[in-house]
Amino acid sequence: MRLAPLTTVGVGGPARRYVEATTEREIIDGVRAADEAGEDLLIIGGGSNLVIADEGYPGTVLRIASTGYDVDDADATCGGVMVTARAGQPWDELVEATVLHAWSGLEALSGIPGLTGATPVQNVGAYGAEVSQTIASVRTWDREANAVKTFANSDLRFGYRDSVLKQATTNGSPRFVVLTVQFQLEPSRMSAPIRYGELARSLGVEAGERAKANDVRSEVLRLRASKGMVLDPADRDTYSTGSFFTNPIVTAEVAGQLPETSPRWPVGGQMKLSAAWLIDKSGFGKGFGLEGTANGSMDGYSVAGGRASLSTKHTLAITNRGSATAEDIVAIARTVRNGVQDKFGIRLVPEPLLIGCAL
């Protein structure tokens, strides 16, 4: 089975063996069968964070398809509603449900593609919010111990796009396979405090204030759509992994070498920079890679023949224009990464998992 249709960027060759698991038992059985056979194992959820090689995957690909969620509002009077979602639950459907039921905390994470089980691995975040702010626990299958293991929030050692779960994953093959994710949400029609300046301004509130959660969701969806970050089959700009590079975190000394106008945010004694700003200021404009684009004397079209390019809406996304291969996606990414390093001495790190390919 070809893996390209299972990813949002639409690239990837065949799997040697493919298994779809719709229940927790099927997930565990599928993982154990691959491990007992000594096969390589790749876990796929929504496929929004994967670039898979054109040669495909030489082992077992297990697709997580367990859906649904359970709610325990017994503690609502004490300030918490516990929502436990299965790993295969589509993420944005869960966010929409929490907003409709007035369970506050996930609204700023609207529109992110993929499945719930992937969110704690990357500590998924957007518009000033991260799932680490609401996750109570994550239940997993520990492949080394051959047993179920539950992590409390503090056990997961969340960081910027990082967690223990991610650190224990090699080439898309995790030690800990997520089974369910439990969120502790606030019973309220008001959002969590708005932490992101652009979102606060568009809602007409000050940073740190709250707004109606439904309004926050609607505005986040609008902002994401304007940047090609909401999946739309008719829009080639949305055939991507979302942000291809993480925002680099550097020392204050390195940040001080950039123009004063460069965006930056303090993070634990260091500075987080804008990868999109670095890409743009290195000469890679929106649509770089399409016919007629260039960076100085470099012809953008020559990098991947127009089959892949930066989004025409956002420089941080690398898009499949319809017939791209994994190597085309990687070629654009490599060109951009090298260009930023040449310009600023900062090496961008890819956010998606690169399976069988590398920059």
N, C-alpha and C positions, 0 to 999 in steps of 0.2 A: 504493500500500500504506500502510495506517495504521501509524503508528510507536508508538502507545500500547502494543500488546502486546510490543514489544521493549524496554520500559523497566520497571524495578521499581516505579516510582510509577504506571504505567499511564495516562499522559496523552500527548497528541501527535497532531497531525493527519497527513495523508498526505504521503508523499514524492513529488516530481515524478518521480524516477527512483530505483529501488532495485536494488542489486547485492549479492550475497552472495559472498564470496571465501573459499574453503576451503584455498587454498595460498598460499605466498609469491608465486608468479608471478601468481596471480589478483589478489592485493592490489595488487601493483605495476601490473599492467595496468589494473585498475579505476581507480586513482588517476591514472595517466597519461592515460587516456581522458577523465576529467572535466576534468583540467587543460588538455588540448589543445583541448577543446570550450569552454573558458572558463566552465565551470559551477561554481557554489558546491559545496563538498564537505563533508559531515558524516560523520565516522567513528563507527560504533556498535560497541561490543563487547557487554558484558553489559547495558548500559543502566541500570546502577545509579547513575550519577552525572549523569543528564540530566533536565532538565525542558524538554520541547519544546512550542512554542506550539501552540495549538489549530488554527491555520491550516496547520500542517504545515511542511515544509521545501521551499523553492523550487528546490533543486538536486538533486544526486546524493547519496544516502545509501548508503554502503558499509559493510556489516556484516562484521566480521572473524570468520571461522569456522574458522581454521586451528588444529588441535588436536594435542596430543601433546608429548612432551619427550624429550630425549636425555640420557644420563648418562655422564660421564667420571670414573671413580673411580681413575684411574691415580695421582693425587696424594693419595689417601686417607691413605697412610702419612705424608705430609708435612702433614696437617691439613686437607685440603680435598677435597670432592666437588663437581664442577662439574655443575650441572643446567641445561640449556638448554631453555627452554619456548617453544613457539610462541605468538604473540600471542593466538590464540583459545582457548588452553587454559583451561578453567574454573579459577578461582583456588583455590577450596577443595578441588577434587579434587587439585590439585597439592600443596597443603599436606598433605592426608591421606596422599598417597603418600610424601612426605618423612618423615613421622612413622613410617609403617609400615616404611620402609626404614632407619630410624635415621640420617637425615640431619638434623642439628639446626640450628635457626635460624629456621624459619618458623612454629613451632607456636603462638605467641601471636597470629598473624594468621589463625587459623582462623575460619571462618564468615563472612568478608567476601564479599559477593556480587560478581559481575563476572568479568572475564577477566584473565589474567596481563599482557597487553600494556598495560593501563591502570594497573597498579600503579606503575611508575616515574614516570609523568606526574604523578600527585598525590603521589608519595612516600607511598603508602598506609601507614597505621599504626594501631595499636590496642594498648591494654594495655602501653604502654611500649616497643613494638617498631615499627620502620619498615622498609620494604623496602630502604632505603638502607644498612642495616646488613649486608645479605647480597648485594646486587647487585654482580656483577663487571663486567658490560658490558651494553649494550643496542644491538641492531642495528636500524637504521631505514632507511626510504626518505626521502631528502632531496628534497622536491619542488622546491626552488629550484635545487639542483645537478643534479637529474635523475640521482641516483646513490645507491647504498647508502652509508650512513655509520654507523660503529660508535662508540659513546661508551663510554669507560671510566668507572668510578664517579666519579672525580674530575672528569671533564668535565661531568658532569650537574648539578653545583652544587646538590645537594639542599638543601632547606630544609624548614620545617614546611609540609606539604601543597604543596610547590613543587619545581620542577626547571626546567632549561633547556627540556625538552620542553613543559612547561606554558606557560612564558613565550613560547614560539614558536607557541602555539595561539590562534587568534582565532575566537570564536563557534563552538567545536567543530570548527574546521578546522585541523589541525596542519600545521606545516611538515614535521615529522619524524613519519612514520607508523611506529609500532613493528612490527617483524617478529618478533623473538625477544628474550627476556630471559634472561641467564645469571646464575645464582646460585652463590655459593661457600658451601657448607654444611659443617658439622663432622660427621664420622662418629661419632655418639654417640647413645645412647638417652636421654641427659640433655638438658634444654632449654638454651637460652641463659640467661644470668642474668636472673632475674625483676626487672623494673624498676618495675612498677606495684604500688602498695601494696595495692589491693583484691584483685588477683590473688594476690599473695604471701600475704595473710592467708587467703584462701579455700583456698590450698594448704597452709597451715600451715608456711610457710617465711619467712625474713627476706628483705626486699628485697635484691637482689644475689646471693642464693643461687640454686641450680639445683634443678629437680625433674625427675621423669620426664617426657619430652616428651609421651608419650601422656596423662599426667594433666593436663598443661598444656592440651593441645588439648581434652580433655573438659570441663575447668573453664571455659575460654574460651567454648566452645559453650553451656554452661549459662548463663553470665553474659549472653552476647549474646541468647540466647533469652528470658531474663527481662526484657530491655529491648526486645523486639520487633525485634531486629537480625539475626535469622536468618530467611531467607525461608520462609514457611509459607502455602500457598494458602488455608488455612482461617482465617488470622489477619489481619484488615484492618490491624492495627498494623504489619505487615511490608511493606505496600505503600507504600514510601517510598524516598527516596534515601539512607537511613541518616541520619547527622548532617547536618542542613541547613545549619548554620552552623559555621564554624571557631572554635576557641577563640581569642579575641583576644589579641594580644601587644602590651603597652603599656609605657610607661615606669614606673619605680618610683614616680614622683610620682603618676601616674594611679592605679596600684594602691593607693597609700597613702590615697587618698580613699575607698576601699571599706571596709566593715566588716572588722575583723581576722579574722573567722571565714570570710571569703570564700576559696575555694580559689585557690591561686596556685603557680606553679612558676617558678623562675629559668631564663631562656633567654638566654644571651649578653648579659648586662647588662641585660636587660629582664625583664618578668614575663608569663607566660602565664596567662590567666584561664580559668575554666570558663564556657563559653557557656550550658550547661545551668543553672548556678547563677544567672547573670544573668537568664535568661529566667524562671525560677521566682520569683526575688525581685522581678521586675517585675510580678508578678501573673498570669503565664500558667501555669496549672497543667496537669497532665496531662489530655489530652482537650479542651483549650480549642478551641472551634469546634463542639463537639457541643451538642445541645439541653440546656439547663439549666446551661451553663457561662458564666462571666462573669469580667471583670477590672474590679473596681469597678462603675461604672455601665455598662460596655461589655458588651453581650450577645454572647457568643462565637458563638452560633448564627447571628447576623445577618451575620457576616463572609463566610461561604461557604455558608450554608444547610445546614450539617451535612454537606455533601458532602466536605469536607476538614477536618482538625483536627490538632492536636498528638497524638502517640501517647498512648494511655492508660497506656503503660508508661514513657515517656521523653519529657521535654519538648524534646529536641533533634531529634526526627524529626517531619516533617510528612507526614501519611498521607492516602491516598485511601480514603475510606470506602466506595467502590463506584461512584460516578457522578461523581467530581470531574473538572473540566476543569483545564487548566494554569492558567487565570486564578484558579480556586479555590485551588490550591496557592500561587500567588504572593500572593493576597490574605491568606492566613494568615501567610505569611512576612513580608510587608510590615508587617502589623499588629504582629507580634512584634518585628521590627527597630525600628520606630518607638517602640514601647513601651519597649524597653531603652534606646534613646537618650534618650528623655524622662526616664527614671528615673535613669540612671547617666552619661549623656553619652558612652556608648561605642557605636559603630556596628558592628553585627555584619555579617560578610561571608559571603555564601552559599558553601558548599562545592561543590554541583553546578554544572554548566554550564547556564546558562539560554539556550536556543536560540530566538531569535525573541521572547523575552519578557524583562521586567526588573522588578526591585523598584522 
